[in-house]
């Protein structure tokens, strides 16, 4: 049986890496505006920013 064990530090590092990936994604969205359209760009950007806020809330809770 395979069991996964993640330390708090591992979890926080995973969250930080995911946040960085989302931030990079947001940065590259304007370059894709021709293919995706402005409304899709706004939606993806807003969703990504909300996801970052959620990750920060989880991170804050884990650090308590």
Backbone torsions as a table, in degrees:
resi	resn	phi	psi	omega
1	UNK	NA	130.8	-179.9
2	UNK	-92.8	124.5	175.1
3	UNK	-118.8	140.5	179.4
4	UNK	-104.6	135.1	178.2
5	UNK	-128.2	125.5	-179.5
6	UNK	-124.9	129.6	177.0
7	UNK	-78.9	166.2	176.0
8	UNK	-57.7	-42.6	-180.0
9	UNK	-62.6	-40.1	177.1
10	UNK	-61.7	-44.7	179.9
11	UNK	-63.2	-43.1	179.4
12	UNK	-65.9	-37.8	178.0
13	UNK	-65.9	-40.4	178.0
14	UNK	-61.8	-44.0	177.9
15	UNK	-61.7	-46.1	-179.2
16	UNK	-61.4	-42.3	178.8
17	UNK	-64.7	-39.8	178.9
18	UNK	-65.9	-42.2	177.3
19	UNK	-60.3	-43.7	178.9
20	UNK	-61.6	-40.3	178.8
21	UNK	-64.8	-40.8	177.6
22	UNK	-65.3	-41.1	178.6
23	UNK	-63.1	-40.8	177.0
24	UNK	-64.2	-41.1	177.7
25	UNK	-59.3	-44.7	179.3
26	UNK	-61.8	-40.8	179.6
27	UNK	-61.5	-36.5	-175.6
28	UNK	-86.8	-9.7	-178.6
29	UNK	-57.4	-45.0	-179.2
30	UNK	-56.7	-32.8	179.6
31	UNK	-67.0	-21.0	-177.1
32	UNK	-99.8	7.3	-173.3
33	UNK	-62.2	-32.3	179.6
34	UNK	-63.6	-42.5	-178.7
35	UNK	-76.6	-36.8	-171.4
36	UNK	-96.2	-28.7	-176.0
37	UNK	89.4	152.8	-173.1
38	UNK	-65.9	-38.6	-179.2
39	UNK	-65.4	-40.2	178.4
40	UNK	-66.1	-39.9	178.1
41	UNK	-60.8	-46.1	178.9
42	UNK	-60.3	-43.6	-179.2
43	UNK	-64.4	-48.2	179.8
44	UNK	-63.0	-40.1	179.5
45	UNK	-64.3	-46.9	-179.7
46	UNK	-63.1	-44.0	179.2
47	UNK	-62.1	-41.6	180.0
48	UNK	-66.4	-41.4	178.5
49	UNK	-64.8	-38.7	177.2
50	UNK	-65.4	-39.3	178.7
51	UNK	-63.3	-40.7	177.4
52	UNK	-61.3	-43.3	178.0
53	UNK	-61.2	-41.7	178.3
54	UNK	-63.0	-42.8	178.2
55	UNK	-62.8	-39.6	179.2
56	UNK	-65.2	-36.4	178.0
57	UNK	-66.6	-42.6	177.5
58	UNK	-63.3	-44.2	179.3
59	UNK	-59.3	-44.8	-179.7
60	UNK	-62.4	-43.2	179.5
61	UNK	-64.5	-39.2	-179.8
62	UNK	-67.2	-30.2	-177.3
63	UNK	-78.2	-13.8	179.9
64	UNK	-73.6	NA	NA
